[in-house]
Amino acid sequence: MDASYQNGLTALAGGGQSGATLISRSITRFTTVATGGDSSILPAANAGLYYTVLNAGAASMNVFPAVGDAINASSANTAFAVANAKSATFFCAVNGFWNAILSA
């Protein structure tokens, strides 16, 4: 299976779940993350989906789940931080819940 790729994205300045930059490709590279907490958002968590997010920006970014979804053991709508020069893979085994693996 070939992965779809998108490069050069900008995380939403000021952050937040509403209006965050949508992650729509299986591999997404953010190059503009100007301040800590700038954000992106995953699509709805449906079993079998996976996304890898690379943060090539200057600051840590937040990756939000779709409204009502959760990442790892966090509450619904809670962001997952991806520091600059790091990547995270998100995968869904159960609808509504993302699992995340952060790079070293």
N, C-alpha and C positions, 0 to 999 in steps of 0.2 A: 504494500500500500504506500503510495506516495503521500508525503506530507505537504500541506499547503503552507506558504511562508509569506510573512509580511514584515517589512523592515521600515524603519524611520518614523515610527509612531510617536506621538506626543501625549503624555499622560495629562489628565485634566488638571490644570493649574488650580491650586487651592484644595484639591481633593474632594472627596465625598462620593457617595454611591450614585446619586442622581446626576446625570450628565457625564459620568465617567466614560473614558474612551473604551469602546467595545472591543473585546478580543474576539476576532472572528476567524482566525486561521489557526491551524494546529501548532505552528511555531510563529511567535510574534516577538519582534525586537523593538523595544522602546529606546529611542536615542535622545529624546528630550524629556527629562525629569528634572526640572529646575529646582524645586524645593521639596523637602521631606513631606510625604503625605499626598503628593500629586497622585492621581488615581486612574485606574482602569477597572473594567468590569467583565466578568465571565458571562457567557450566555447561561440559560437555564441548565441546571445539572440534570442530564439525562444519562442513564446507564450506558456505558460504552464510549462516552466522549472523553477526549484527552486534549490538553493544551499545554504547551511549554512557553513560558514568558521569560524573556531575557531583558534585564535592565542595564542598558548601556548609557544611562543618563548620569547626572552629577549627584543625585540624591536618592534616598530610599523612596520607593513608591508603594502604594497600597493597591492590592488587587481585591476587589469586592466580588462576592457572589451575586448572582441575580437576586432581585428582591424576593425575600422569603427563603432563600437557600442558605446553606451553611458550608464553611470550610473547616475540615478537621473536627475538633471537638468544640469549636467556638459556637456561640449563639448565632441565630439567623442574622444575616445582614452585616456581620462583623468582617472587617478587612483582614487580609493576610499581607504582611509586610515583606517586600523583596528589596534588599539592600542593593545599592549600586554595585555593578560588576558581579552580580549574582543572577541565578536563574531559578525558576521554580516550575515543576511539572504538576499539573492539576489533572486528576482523573476521577471519573464517576463510576462507582459500582452500584450505587443505589440512588434512584431519583431523588433530587433535592439536596444531596450531600456531595461536596467535593472533598477529595483527599489531596493533600499537597506534600510534595517532596522538595525541600530547599537545597540548592547546591552548597557545597562546602566553601 
